[in-house]
Amino acid sequence: MYKIKASLKYSLIFLILPLNLLFSPKQAYSAGNSSIIEYLRRDIPNFAQVTSAIYRGANPFTRLRNGDGAFQLVRLGIALDINLQGGDIDDTIEGFYSFLTQPGELSENIEAERVYFENRGVRFANFPLNSHAEVTSKEESDIQEALQLMSQATPERPAYIHCEYGIDRTGLVVALYRVFYQKWSPVSAYKEWQNSGRNGIHRFFTKDLDNYFYRVTAAYLH
């Protein structure tokens, strides 16, 4: 009788234990991250995991489908937010169109993003790229700095990189990371870029990004 009561006692204790005590911290962390990642895939257009330490997607404030992407990025443990916006608004027709359709290009929204993340302990880095003009020497330097920051990210302190739609400028930098840091072939990296939403319309208006990619990766062609 005592053995039965003891067995029942420990069974009840097992049942009322918090679930997070039944798994290792690493397992609980992994399960929690998986649910956050799934949420972000639904909420942020073109959200994807590039590596265990790098995520990419659209602007987490201006392009949300139905939720709170920025808050979820903080929950995910993002330690670095790389913003590639601020360069598309200029005195061209394309620039005016960007002004009308890309709220994330506005300086006040970039500043609001910086404040939001920095107030939550997330480093913010802004590298404005103009997606409809030739890449300048300043922009090339910024791209190299962004790539270096991405290479320093870890699974425990990951990075999130974005532009407005998470397709063109983001796709370029991720493709370059694939080639320069992960030793992908330019063909494979460019194909992934295309498959990440870069359709004919995007390529038509941002063809200078393609030209830049071809130029700087030419030496890596086999």
N, C-alpha and C positions, 0 to 999 in steps of 0.2 A: 504494500500500500504506500509506504514511504517513497519508494522508487517511482511509483506512478505519479504521486503528488509533486515530487521533485522535477520529474520530466515535464509535467504540465506547467509548473512554475517557470522553468527556463524557456519553455515554448512561448509563454505569454510575454516574458521579457523580450524575447527575440522579435515578437510581433509588434511591440510598441516602441522598439528602438527607432530613432530617426533614420530614414533611408540613407542619409549621407554617411552614417556610421557603418553601414553594411558594405560599403565599397571603399576602396582606397581613395585618398584625395585626388590622385591622378585620374582615376576612373570617373569620379564625380565631376571633375573639371572638364574632362573630355565630353561627357554626356551633356553638361551645361552648354559648352561651346557649340556642340552640334545643333542644339535647339535654337541657339541665337543665330547661327549661320543660316539655318533654314528660314528663320524669320526674315533675315536680311535679304535673302534671295527673293523672297516674295515682296519685300518693301522697297528695295533700292534697285532700279533698273540696271541691268548688266552687272550686278554684283557677282563676284566670283573669287574663289581662293586661288591665287597664283602659286604660292608655295605655302608651307606650314607657317611662314612668318610674314607673308604679304597678301593683302586683299586689295581688290580693285572694284570700281563701280562708278555710278553717277554721283552727282552732288547729293550728300546726305541730308540737305535742308530743302533744296528747291525742286528736287525730282522724286520725292517720296510718293509711293502709290497710295498708302493709307495709314501710315504709322509714324514712328519716331526713330528713324534710322540712326541719327547721330547718337541718341541715348543708347541704342543697342550696340553701336560700335564701342562706346565706352564700356559697356557691360562685357563685351568681348575681350576687353583688355588692350585695345589699341593704344599704343604708346606714341605713335607718330602719325599725324595727318598731313599728307602731301597734297596740296591744292595747286593744280596747273592752270587755274583761271585768272582772268584779269587782262588777257592780251587780245581777245577777239573783238573788242569794241574799238573801231578806228573810223577813219573818214571815208571808207569804202562802202559800197552797197552791202557787201557781206558783213561789214562791221555794224552797219545800221540794223541789219536783220538780227545780228547777234544781240544788239541792244534790246530789241523787241522780244526776243524769244529765249534769252539766256539770263535770267535774273542773277545767277551765280557769278556773272561777270562784273556786276556792279561792286565798286570798292566798298560800299557800306555793308554789303552782304559778306564779302570776304573778311572784313574786319569783325563782323558779328560771329563768323565761324571761328576766327582766331580766338576771340574772347571766350566763346563757349568751350572750346577744347582746352585752352590753357587754364581756365578756371577749374577744370576737372583733371589737371595733371597730365594732359596730353600735349606733346610738343607739336607745334604747328609750323609748317614750312610752305611758303607760297612761291611758286616758280611760274609766272605768267607766260604762257605760250600763245602765239597767234596761229590758229589752225589754218587760216586761209592766206598765208603769206610765207615767203621763204624764211627758213629758220635763220635767225641772226646769230652773230658770234656770242652775244650776251645770252640768248636763249640756249645755244649749244652748251655754254658753260653751266647754265642752270640745269640742263638735262643731265650733264655729267654729275653734278652735285646731287640731284635727285636719285640717280642710280646708286651713288655711293651710300646715301642714306638708306636706301632700300636694302643694300647688301649688309648693312649693320643690324637690320631687324632680326629678331629671334622669335621663336614660337611663344615664348613667355612675354615678349614685348614687341608685338607685331606692328606693321605699318599698314595704313590705308592710303591708297593713291586714287585721285579722282579728277575729272574735269566736269563739264556740265552733264554730258550724257554717258560718260564712262566708255566712250568708243574710240574717238579719234586721237586726241592728245594722250589720253591714258593708254590707249592701245599702242601708240608709238613707243612710249617709254617702257611699257611692259615688254614689247617685242625686242627692244634694245637690251633690256635686262636679260631676256632669254639668250640672246646672242653673246653679249659681252661677259656675262657672269655665269650663265648656265651652259654655255657652249653649244647652244642649239644652232642648227644651220639657219641662215637667213630665210630660206624657203619655208622651213617649218614654222619659224617665228611669225613670218608674214601671213602664212595660212591661218594660224591661230588668231591673228589680228583680224583677218577678214571674217572668220567664223564667230567673232565676238560682236557682231552687229554692224560691221563696217561694210555697208551695202554700196551700191553704185552711186546713190545721191551723196552719201558721206564722202566717198572717194572723189567725186566730181568737184566738190567745194573745198576739199582739203588735200588736193593732189600734191601740194608742196611738202606735206608730211611724208608722203610716199617717196618723193624724190630724195628727201633727206635720208630716209631709211636706206634706200638703195645705195646712196653715196657712201654713208659711213659704215655699211656692212659689206661693201664690195670685196674687201680683203678676206672676208670670212667665207666666201663662196668656195665650194669644193668642186 
